[in-house]
Amino acid sequence: MEKEKVFKRKYYQPDIILLTVRWYLRYNLSFRDLAEMMEERGLFFISHTTITRRVHQYVLELDERVRHHLKPTNDSWRVDETYVKVKGQWMYLYRAVDSEGNTIDFYLSKARNKQAAKRFFRKALAFSHVSKPCVITVDKTPAYPIAIQELKEEKQMPEGIQLRQVKYLKNIGEQDHRFIKKRIRPMLGLKSLRTAKQIITGIEAMHMIKKGQTLQRENSVQNQKEFIHQLFGIVA
């Protein structure tokens, strides 16, 4: 979508909308915190409910636009799951990074089983920036070997993949969980699976930008802001 369509009929300027979206996804701020911070800037009529709507409206658009500008990952995957509480219930967040720590993909699931693992791998392999794996490192969960074997039989995953079930080799993935967990933990807005998927999608997109996975010459905070503005057609 062009800038005019994305921000059509929005009362506030596009850079203010993107500012609240970026800050909420990147920093440990509540919607009410952001509303107070906007008030300090003289924007007295931006309520926390307005910011909530804007974040939910633009997270998927942000993710879609960012993915067109991601550097290719390498073919050595580290796959792991972590836990996320949604409406009082623990759910499983599947995540994969390559051997350099670049995010490959993520998938939120109610279950931790073969079907969930297959859905996660299918989702990851669908993106053009993701290199097909030669090596996949996982934990001892029995669902992974079964899921990978079935995907091979279905011709959705290449033959000859080396599967390693070695715990210490997943450390880089476990370390990468920390940013995501740190941002999600204080959130009170994960009231449904749909909401959780949207918010986590935005957090992961901002995390990829922060890690320098996009095609930018420098990865300073200022350049990250300008990059997002360019994605949405805002010229400085």
N, C-alpha and C positions, 0 to 999 in steps of 0.2 A: 504493500500500500504506500501511496505517496503521503508526504507530510500532511497535506490538507485533509485527507481522508482519515488518517490516524487520529488527529486531534480535532476533528470536526465537532462543532458545537460544545467544545470544552471552554469553561469560563476562564480558567487560568492559563497562563502562557505555557507552551510546551516544555521549556527548560525547567520551569517550576515543577511540573508534573513528573518529568524524568528525574529531577533531583530527589523528590520524595520516594520514588520507586527505587532508585539506586541506593539511597541511604538505608532504607528499610531492609533491603536484601543483603547489604554489605555489613552493616554495623548492628550491634546489639541494642536496638531501639524499638520501643513499642510504637503503635500508631499514635497514642496520646503524647509520647515524647516528641514525635515529629510535628504534631499539631502545635505544641508549645514552641518548638524551634522555629516554625514558620511564623508564629505570632511575634517572635523576637525580630523577625525581618519585616514586620509591618503588615503581614498577611493574616489579618485577624479572622477571616471568614473561612479558613481551611480547617474543617473539623476532622477529627480522627476517623469518622465514618467515611468522609470524602476520600481521605488518603487510602483507607481500606479498599474502597471500590476501585481506585486508580491502580493500586498494586495488583489486585486480582485481574484487572482488565489488561494490563500491559506485560505481565510476566511471560506469558506464552509467546507474545509478539517479540519480546526481547530475546528469548531463547531461539526462536526461529531465525531471527536476523543474525545473531551471533554465530550460529552454526555454519553459516555461509562463509565465515571468515576465520575458521579454525585451522591451525596447522595440522598436518597429518600426524596421527599417533604412530608409535612403532608397533611391531607385531608380537611383543612380549607382554601379555596381560596378567595383571594381578587382580583377582576377583575376591570379594569379601562381602559380608552383610553386616549391617549394624542395626540398632533398634531405634524406632521413632514412635512416640506415643501420640495416638490420634483419638480424640474423644475418650480418653481414659484407657484405651486399648493399645497394647504394644504391637507394632507392625514391623515388617522387615524392609530395610532399605538396601537393595542390592547395588553395589558400586564396583566399578572397574577402573583401574588406572594402568598406564603402561609402565615400563621399567624406569622411565624418567619422571614419573609422577604426574603425567598429564592425564586428565580425566578422559576416559573413553565414553562411559555412559552410566546411567543409574536407573533404578526401577523400584517403585514402592509397591509392596505386596502384603496382603493379609496373611498369606501362607509362606512357609519355607519348605518347598518341595520341588519335585522334578518339573512340574508344569510352570512354576514361577521362574525357575532357572532357565527353562527354554524360552519363555517370553522375554526374559531379560537379554539373553544372547541374541534373539531375533531383533530386538529393538536396537541393540548396539550395532549389529552388523548392517543395519539399514542406512547408516549415515556415511556419506562419501568421505569424510575426513578420517574415518576409522579404518585402520589397516587390518586385514584379515589375520587372525592370530596364527603364529607358528608354535607358540608356547603359551599355555594357560596355567597359572598357578592358583590353586584353590586350597581350602582346608580339607579336613577329613569327612566333610558332609557327603554321604553316599549319593545324594541327588545329582551332584555335578557330573560324575562319570556317565551316569545313565542318560542325563539330558544331552550331553555332548555326543554320545554315541548315537542317540536317536536323531539328532540334527545332522550328523554325518550321513546316516541312512536316508534321510529326507533330502540330501544334497543341499542343505542350507549352511553347512559348515565344511570347510575343506578337510580332506583326508590328510593323514600324516601329522596332525597336531599332537604335540607332546603335552601330556597332562601331568602336572607336578602337584602332588599333595604334600607340600612341605610348609609347615607353619611359619618359620622364620622368614621365608621369602615373601610373605604377604605383608611384612612390616611397613613397606612403603604405602600400601593401601590403607592399613590401619592408621597410620599417621595422618593420612589425608582426610580420614573421617573427622578429625578433630575440629576443623573449621566448620564443617557442616553441622556437627553436633552442638558446637558452641553457639551457633546462630539459632538453631531450632529450639534448644533447651528452654530459653526464657519465653518463648512464644506462647500466647494464649489463644491464638486464632486457628489452630489446627482442629477444627470441629468436625471435619468429615474427610473421607479419603480423597474426594475431589479437591477440596481446599488444600489439603496437605500436598497433593501432587503438584498443584499450581505453584505454591510457595516454594517447595523444594526445587522445582524446575528453575525458578528465578534465582534462588540462592546458588544453585550449581552453575548457572550461566555466569553470574558475577564472580564466582570462584575461578572459573576457567579464564575469565578476563584478568583477574588478579594474578593468576599464575603465569601469565604471559603466553597463553595458548593461541591468542589471536595474532593476525599478521600486522603487528605494529613494530615500528623501529625501536621505540623505547616504551617501557611499561610503567611510566610514572603515573601517579594518581591523576594528574592533569590530563595526560594523554588518554587514560582510560575514560575519563569524562568526555573528552572530545570525540573519542571513538564511538561512544554510545550516541552522542548527538548526531554524528554523521550517519549512523545506522538509521536514525529516524528522520533524516533529511533536514536537520537543524544546522545552519551555517553560522559559525561564530562571527 
